């Protein structure tokens, strides 16, 4: 999954889409996921990084990450690319 190049993400979790003028706020973990996606990390690399840095079981991470990525697609902030 690729975060669209024009999407601005701040370290505080503020997301801005200049194409639409829409803005969003996400929590710390979501902000970290967005940064990893901006670095063109694969979904597997994102999962490894989150599992390493946070106390979360893999099943919960998979469910929550899939949900979050679905929201990014729905909001047109990301598109399928690397998996």
C-alpha positions as CSV (number, residue, x, y, z in Angstrom):
1,X,0.0,0.0,0.0
2,X,1.3,3.4,-0.9
3,X,0.4,6.6,0.8
4,X,-0.3,9.2,-1.9
5,X,2.7,11.5,-2.4
6,X,0.8,14.7,-1.9
7,X,-0.6,13.7,1.5
8,X,1.1,15.6,4.3
9,X,1.6,13.9,7.7
10,X,2.9,15.6,10.7
11,X,4.7,13.9,13.6
12,X,1.8,14.9,15.8
13,X,-0.6,12.8,13.7
14,X,-2.2,15.6,11.6
15,X,-3.0,14.5,8.1
16,X,-3.7,17.0,5.3
17,X,-4.9,16.2,1.8
18,X,-4.2,19.3,-0.3
19,X,-6.2,17.9,-3.3
20,X,-9.4,18.0,-1.3
21,X,-8.6,20.3,1.6
22,X,-9.6,17.6,4.1
23,X,-7.7,17.1,7.3
24,X,-7.6,14.3,9.8
25,X,-6.0,13.5,13.2
26,X,-4.7,10.0,14.1
27,X,-3.2,8.5,17.2
28,X,0.5,7.7,17.8
29,X,0.4,4.2,16.4
30,X,-1.5,5.3,13.2
31,X,0.9,8.1,12.8
32,X,3.8,5.7,12.9
33,X,2.1,3.4,10.4
34,X,1.7,6.4,8.1
35,X,5.3,7.3,8.4
36,X,6.3,3.7,7.6
37,X,4.1,3.8,4.5
38,X,5.6,7.1,3.4
39,X,9.0,5.3,3.6
40,X,7.5,2.8,1.1
41,X,7.7,0.0,3.7
42,X,5.7,-3.1,2.8
43,X,2.7,-4.1,4.9
44,X,4.8,-7.0,6.3
45,X,7.5,-4.5,7.3
46,X,4.9,-2.3,9.0
47,X,3.6,-5.2,10.9
48,X,7.0,-6.3,12.1
49,X,7.8,-2.7,13.3
50,X,4.6,-2.4,15.2
51,X,4.9,-5.8,16.8
52,X,8.4,-4.9,17.8
53,X,7.5,-1.5,19.3
54,X,4.1,-2.2,20.9
55,X,2.5,-4.8,23.1
56,X,-0.1,-6.2,20.7
57,X,-0.8,-9.7,19.5
58,X,-0.5,-10.5,15.9
59,X,-4.2,-11.3,15.4
60,X,-5.4,-8.0,16.8
61,X,-2.7,-6.1,14.8
62,X,-3.9,-7.7,11.6
63,X,-7.5,-6.9,12.2
64,X,-6.8,-3.3,13.3
65,X,-4.3,-2.7,10.5
66,X,-6.6,-4.0,7.8
67,X,-9.3,-1.8,9.2
68,X,-7.1,1.3,9.2
69,X,-5.8,0.6,5.7
70,X,-9.3,0.3,4.5
71,X,-10.1,3.7,5.9
72,X,-7.1,5.2,4.2
73,X,-8.3,3.7,0.9
74,X,-11.9,4.9,1.5
75,X,-10.6,8.5,2.2
76,X,-8.4,8.2,-0.9
77,X,-5.2,8.9,1.1
78,X,-3.6,5.6,0.0
79,X,-3.8,3.2,-2.8
80,X,-2.7,-0.4,-3.3
81,X,0.9,-0.7,-4.4
82,X,3.4,-2.7,-2.4
83,X,1.9,-5.5,-0.3
